[in-house]
Amino acid sequence: MRPNYPFSAYLSLLALAIVMLAAISFANQSADGQSSQPPFPAQSQRPDQTKPLEDKDSPNGHEPTAAEMSQKETVASALLRGLHYQEYEVRSAAEAMPEGKYGYRPAEGRFKNEQPQFGPAEVRTFAEQIKHVACSNFAFAAEFESQKPPEGCDKGGPSPAKTKKELLIYLRDSFAAIRKSLGAIDAKNMFDPIEGPYAGPNTRLGLATVVVWHAADHYGQLLLYLRLNGIVPPASRAKPPELHETY
């Protein structure tokens, strides 16, 4: 027996078919429209992103492939490549912060009753962060040379550097010293024992990894100081500025 559908049912089915055809047509148009849009920019092309590492020693600015790099890689070049970018991050942050903000301390007075094993009770000021990194670099460099490192780097160290200019010079010179130390590491001496109060006892290679880690650790803090004062860290800008070598 043939079912007897009311006329309204046929209208409903017809309306449903029209809606489905319209939806399919709209989806096809959207897909065509999306395919004609430019692709989302690559990570390195987006603003406010960390600039990729560049090998500035390469001719014509050519960035070597992994295969090319492996042909001339040494222990020292691998370590210095990691240090190179950490130096840029820390020193560019120090240059970007206005001198009037060098005394800035997050959470002022909030941790004054703390008694940490190392470092000050309160969060360091921006100037204290810079001074700590510089003192530590000189301390690590001294240990590489089996010399006595400066004392109290966790609480400021012995340097009288105080103004922004003095601290920038202190920081610049400290990275020059530590670059020399890492540049002297090779396959023959990388496991030599290193003694000292800063990250010792250790090996030459082990201490080198601490050097890079330490700079990165404090840059992670410094960038927050900049952000909290409305400053985009230079390493996070679309066009990171060059470092100054004279102040």
N, C-alpha and C positions, 0 to 999 in steps of 0.2 A: 504494500500500500504506500503510495507516494505521500510524503509528509506535506502538510499544508502550512507553509510559513507565511505569516502575515507580511504585508507590504512593508511595514516599518522595519522588519528584520533585514529585508533586502537593502533598505536605505542604510542601516547600521553597518552592514558588511561593506557596502560601497564606500561609506565614509572612512571606514578603517583602512581600506585599500588605498584610498587617496592619501591618507595621513602617512602610511608606510612608504608610498612612492615619494612623497615630499621629503620624508626624513632621509631616505637613501640618496636622493638628489642633493640635499643639503650637505650630507656627509662627504659626498664626492667632491663638491665644490670646496669644502673646508680643507680636504686633503690636498687638493690642487693648490689652494691658496697657501697652505703651510709649506708645501714643497718649493714654492717660489720665493719664500722668505729666506734671507741669509741665515746660515747656521749660527748657533750660539757660539760666541767667541771662545777660543781656546783659553785654558786656564791662564797662560802667560800673557794673554792679550786683555784680560779684564782689568778694570781699574781697581786700585787698592788691593793688589795681590803681590806677594813677594816675588821679586824678579828672579828668573832662573839664574843659576850659576853660569858665569862666562869665563872662558879661558882667555885672559887678556894677553897671554904670551903667544897665542896662536897667530900665525900670519893672516892678514886680511880679516881678522876677527872671526876666523873659522873655528867653530866649536868642534873639537875632535870627537870622533865616534869612540865607542868603548874599545873597539879593536885597535884603533889608532893610539888611544891612550895606553892600552896595555903594552904596546911595543916600547914605550919609553918610561913607563911608570916606575917609581922608586918608593921606598918607604917614606922618604921625606916629602916627595911631591904629593903623595896621597894625604899625608897629615896636613901639609900646608894648604891644600885645596879646601879642606874642611875649616881650617883656621881662618882662611882668607875671608870667607863670608861672615863668620862670626865677628871678625874684626870690623867689617863694614857695618854690621848691624849695631854693635855696641857704640862704635865711634860716631856713626851718623846720628844715633839717638842722642848722644852727648852734645853734638853740634846743634841739633834741632831744638833742644830745650832752652828757652830764654834764661838768661842769667838770673833774672828775678824769681824764677821758679826752681832754682837749684836747691833751695831750702825746703822745697815741698816734701811733705811726709804724709802718705795716706794714713787714715785712721789715727790722727794726732791724739796722743794721750791715752789711747785705748788699751795698749799693752804695756804700760809703764811698770807694772808690777810683775811682769814675767821675769823669769830667771833662766834663760837658755844657756846651754853648755858653751855655745859659741855665738859670737855676734852680740849686738846691742839688744836691750829689752824691747824697745819699740821698733816698728818698721823703719828701715833706713830712709834718710832723706835721699833725694836724687843725687846730690853731691856725694853723700856717703856711699851710695851704690857705685858711682864712677871711681871713687878713691879705692874702694875695696877691690874692684876688678883690676885696677892698675897695680896696686900693691901685690895682689895675688900673682899677677903675671910676672912681676919681678922676683917674687918668692920662688915660683916654679922654675924660672930661668936660673936662679942661684943654685937650686937643688940639682938641676941638670949638670951644672959645672962643679958640683961637690963643694959649693961655697955656703956660708951661713946666710940663710934668707932673712929678710926684714921681719921683725917681730910684730905681733898684734895686728896682722892684716884683717882679721875678722872684726876689729874694732877701730879701724882707721889707719893703722900703721904709722911709721915714723915720718912720712913725708909732710912738709909744711904746706903743700899745695892747698889752696883754699878757694880762690876765685875761679870763675869758669875758664878763663884763659890758662891759668896754672894747671887746672885739672885736665884740660884738653891736651896740653903738652905732656903731662904725666902719663895720661892714658896712651897717647900716640907712641911715646918712647917705650912704654911697657910692652906694647904689641911688637915693636921692632926687636926688643930683646927676646921675646918668646919665639918669634919667627926664626931668629938665629939658632935657638936651641932645637926647635923641631927640624930645621933644615940640616942639622948635623946628625940626625938619626939615620942609620942605614941597617942593612941586613946583618951586619957583623956585631953592632953594638946595641941593637934594639932590646935585647933581653938583659942588658947589664943592670945590676942592682942599683937602686936609687934610695937613699935614706934622707929623712928630713921630716919636720913636723907637719908639712902640708902634703897630704895624700901619700905619705910614706908609712911604712916601707913599700916600695914599688919597683917596677922595672922601668927602663927608659920608655918603652912603648906604652906601658900602662899609665905612666904619668902624662904622656902626651895625650892620651884619650881623656884624661881628667881635665887637661888644659882646655880642650875644645868644649867638653861638656860644661865646664864652669862658666865660660863666656856665654854659652847658649842659655844656661840657667838664669843668669842675671839679666840677659837681654829680655827674657820672658817677663821679668819684673819691670824692667825699664819701659817697655812698650806700654804697659798699663799706666805708668806715671804720665806718659805722653798723652794717651787717650783720655785720661781723666782731666787733662788740661786742654782738651780740644785740639790736640796736635796729632796728625796722621804720621806715624813713624816713617822716616824716609825709605826704609826697606820695603814698606807696604804701598808705596806710591807707584803710579803708572810709570813715571820716569824718575827713578831714584837719582838724587844728585850725587856728584862726585865728592869724595872726602877732601878736606883741606889738609895740606901737609905743613902749612905755616899758619900761625895764629898771632 
